[in-house]
């Protein structure tokens, strides 16, 4: 697919279109806390809706740096792993208690099931929690009825419990008192305890809630034979100033195909990272992905909605033609038109000069499927707009039309052959700037009428 993309890009003299993105629908997800432990990192989703006071209490300890060099001082297999109470002071060579803030009121609302994180407190005193917290290794629902319940304020995300379980399997040594069930690393039971002998948490880092990311997809359409794989490229843009955690994409529409995604180097398109693994995106940063669909049975052209989300942000707004993926699967080889559009301003927007003027955009494509006669036309999707569109195939060298523009033109497209087209958008009234809704779609259909490729641009008279 990388060579396909390169081939198409070479046809676009103005360069790859900068995709126009509508304002997102503002929404917030959970604040995320990342625990950096000596055995690996794990993320916590903070339950601000059900335990707001407890979450703010936890975040204050995080902001104050009180959990720097904290260690898990208690481990009870099949029950809990507990920390938050002590740090290891290398200067003194011994544990030091975390400086405690005033105790908080109990906010029990969520059951103590495996993977939940709850506040530790004094026996018989439900409103005595301060800095200590524990991760439930199993469904400890019996805790829900003890003195008004133990307040769950977070959940371990993803495969984070693998790290917690690893801590729970460490050798346990009794140093007496509150350290009678302390997990240890390579401790001989005789020597003085060192920092390296403890399950240290170097720090806890908080990632605040963010507004939804932006997202785009190229190409917007593929048409493949069952047994083949359709690939595309996607970008997720974090417009916030802080890190977006655990970002990924997945199909939100049901389709008979196996899905895979993997991060890529935006400069080379080379695969990096691990398949189907979410990644963090720094504030103001962009992450690119390769994604693929491997159809398991034939199906007609389907506009697949893709969910682009991060664990501390709601999903990106869905814009058909911008971050959706049109896909069909056939039992026999078909044309597969990979198309990209370019506008005069290079931003994916066709600007029509006045309410009776004419705007233009161009499309370059390559047919990576079988040869055939392809009908090329344009429409405005599901939105009625006061525009009419005609198209002509062009000389790729100088952009001149090879025939008079018409509503539909036919092109003989060879396998691995390329072609270029110009689309003329005539306004018959005002078209507001609404790139999520007001778009023109270029469609490429074979003799059966099946859509074998498509792309789109935003259109406006403003």
Secondary structure, 3 states (H helix, E strand, C coil): CHHHHHHHHHHCCCCCCCCCCCCCCCCCCCCEEEEEECCEEEEEEECCCCCHHHHHHHHHHHHCCCCCCEECCEEECCCEEEECCEEEECCCCEEEECCCCCCECCCCCCCCCCCEEEECCCCCCCCCECCCEEEECCCCHHHHHCCCCCCEEEEECCCHHHHHHHHHCCEEECCCHHHCCEEECCCCCCCCCCHHHECEEEEEEEECCECCCEEEEECCEEEEECCCEEEEEEEEECCCCCCEEEEEEEECCCCCEEEEEEEECCCCCCECCCCCCCEEECCCCEEEEEEEEEECCCEEEEEEEEEEEECCECCCCCCCCCCEEEEEEECCCCCCEEEEEEECCCCCEEECCCCCCEEEEEEEEEECCCCEEEEEEEECCCCCCCEEEEEEEECCCCCCECCCCECCEEEEECCCCEEEEEEEEEECCCCCCCCCCCEEEEEEECCCCCEEEEEEEEEECC
